[in-house]
Amino acid sequence: MNIPKYVVETIEKLTKAGYEAYIVGGCVRDLLMGVEPNDWDITTNARPDDIAALFKDSKYENIFGTVLLPIKNTKGETETVLEITTYRSERGYADHRHPDEVKFEDKLDKDLERRDFTVNAMAMTPHPSPLLRKERGLTKDDWGVVIDLFGGEKDIKKKIIRGVGEPVDRFKEDALRMVRAIRFSAQLGFEIEPKTERAIKKMAGSIKFVANERIKDELVKILESDRAYEGFMKLYKTNLLNYIIPELLEGDGVAQNHHHVYSVLKHSFLSLKYCPNKDWQVRLGALLHDIGKPKTKEFKNGAATFYNHEYAGERMVRKIMKRLKFSAADTEQVTNLVRNHMFYYDTDEVTAASVRRLIKKVGRENLKDLIDMRIADRLGSGTPKAKPYKLRHLEYMFERVQNDPVSVKMLKINGDHMIDKLGFKPGIKMGAILDVLLSEVIEDPKLNNLKHLEKRAKELNKMNAEELREQAKEKIKEKRVEDDKEMKKGYWVK
């Protein structure tokens, strides 16, 4: 078990001062699962003022008994902050989020029993005290003793998320724990124990007492996990989604046209499931891309239509993300994908100019995300083929128009330099000279240096513009055709 030196030294300092001290919570769970912990927390029977006196650089500015200890490197720079918390119990949760009363305790069991899930309610000491060694019958070589009062190790082996004690009581104390249970299930690949899941369903309405920022943070973690689809299905089945994104459920039972075999809601969930992109923003876009369909559904000639549902969806998603306190930048990224997911593309009709207009509309940085959205949309519709010829052709066109393989921009000389440094006059002839220089650089890239190009530009200036254009045109055309063939091979298009 690779416990950082600063953690072990902090525990040793507390125990040498006569206090108990353990690492606790998620870091113990991660260690037992063979995962490198992201955070380290220590719990102790030392009171906050005693901890602060023992660690001079620490800060104590809360009512929960948590002392913050900055861990510094050899240069005196803070690299991380270690949380040291006094054993405590809590009473009364009028707002379903924060305790009305915090009481400092002397025994570890009181601290562990207030925690959310069994897999997070374990403590461990790297160096057992003589008393603990005697209690456990340990030898001097034994170390890394785990204190597990609620079966956390067993639940890790069974891959179960189980509430500590009575799950309903845990969720009454902190309603956010319901979403956290689903988040842990998605992140760890665990199932939620049936009694705990029933308690979530029973208490789902109390999630409205939790700040939307906190809910948003949990949703993002679910979306970032390898089981985002399973996570959102759990939110749906436990009724939590009714209170978090009720707009999504308007698609439940809403049938679509012959291109879709599923209801709007099921299609939305499946689009999330099959989204090939790991970015949570794209996954959220895939989940919400058709959220405007129920409000725009009409029947024409006996067939269902959803005209402009992408624009209705954009407005709805903007309101949802504002309500859940997403940042303006994240909101723009997701709504941009929702608004543009219906982009039209036909290989026989679309020109390079129209593709350039699409790039300008959605942003070059969003092109891959838009393709992935279309793939998610297709697979979520029951279509077996993720990337048909049209999408491969679009990717080829994107590269063709955004990375023009022949452009005067690649030259080490430009018009401004020719005017300011060489005395050229702006106009058609100067453009023709740049074209000739480009054709020569295409032939021999080593010629693309400023000194040579300056000299050659002066020589070419003695020719007329028409002669220059003819000299450059054929060479550039040949190169464009050659590069275009290579690009097409990469995308398997004609």
Beta strands, then each sheet from edge to edge (+ up, - down):
strand 1: 21-24
strand 2: 41-44
strand 3: 66-72
strand 4: 78-86
strand 5: 88-91
strand 6: 101-104
strand 7: 122-125
strand 8: 145-148
strand 9: 160-161
strand 10: 191-192
strand 11: 298-300
strand 12: 303-305
sheet 1: 3+ 4- 2- 1+ 7- 8+
sheet 2: 5+ 6-
sheet 3: 9+ 10+
sheet 4: 11+ 12-
end
